[in-house]
Amino acid sequence: MNLVAATAVVGGSIGVVASTSSIAGATNPLSGVACPVLGATLTYKNVTYTCIKLGKKLVWNGGVVHPAAPMLPTGNYDTTPAGKLLWQETFAGAQGTPPPSNVWTAVTGATGYGTGEVENNTTNPANLGYDGQGNLAITAKCIATAIPGCASSSQTWGSTWTSARIWTENKLNFQYGQIEARIWMPAGSFNWPAFWMMGQEYNSNQPGTGWPYCGELDIAEGLQNDSQDQATIHSNIPGSSADWGEGTGLTQVAPLTKAQMTGGWHNYGILWTPNSIVYILDGKAWAMETYNPTTKDVTQTVGTTSLTVGPGTAISSEGGNWPFNAPFFLILNDAVGGAASPVAPNGSTATMKINWVKAYQDGTYGAVTVPKH
């Protein structure tokens, strides 16, 4: 027979042996192929067979089926959206106008927000408001006047920086669909801009419902000293209140350079369906998370490369739970700092501009709802 698709590997077996039975016989796809040495493996048509000892003979076992790696969808979802438009927010209006209060709530104060951010988030038009050119402007500003001020590596919350954060919690929820925002990310290493989502149970104050149980979905996040855009999902390790990967979540880096990210407009979004999240950048899919509810693992696909994490894998501290089939709310903010205080000259300022936010159906999936109080 022609075994062009098969590759023999001498050594330990791949995966867990599903069966110790022989596959010898006329219907054996490896009929006539010698089993060279105990433990050798051979993969043919997505099934890996292992050479085992049966009595005194070496034979191929029943094989382990390896599902094909998920494929990223193709096409341009900006020119041809995944479905009908469900909702959109544009920010046309006079300079200084705040975002509409029936949709957005400004989250104010300097609390660290669980990440060590140092900014005081305000509703001041200097930090939050329309720019008069069709955009929402979120501006981080160093307000320190004395030296060292923002040049200090040990700044305290709220004393050196101001910025803004808004969300749709308790006003609009989103479940599935194509969700996207057109953003010009701010330049400057002190910025921590993000377009993200949190599960509706974030503030329910019930056991096992807050973060990270509720799930966090970071669609676009400027990190690593403003040098790269990351997309991340967070949930809890099963049986624990700890985040996946002890805080890292499941992350991938977008194919976007620092100069590209901070030098112009880009559309950041997701295609979200049951058990699947596809990340899109300027309309093109670049990464995907796929959940298997049977095995409770998550397969992360970036380009043509896939990695599976979860129970029974080498990375068991990620996956297991999947809270991303429930409604989520939207968040836009430009945090300052993080685990370490930012260091920048006094007077430093940078603006995150948002031109629009949109939600479409993805096929038959997608809903924008007003939560019941």
Summary of the structure (lengths in Angstrom):
residues: 373
radius of gyration: 25.0
end to end distance: 66.5
largest distance: 85.2
contacts: 1223
relative contact order: 0.19
helix: 3%
strand: 40%
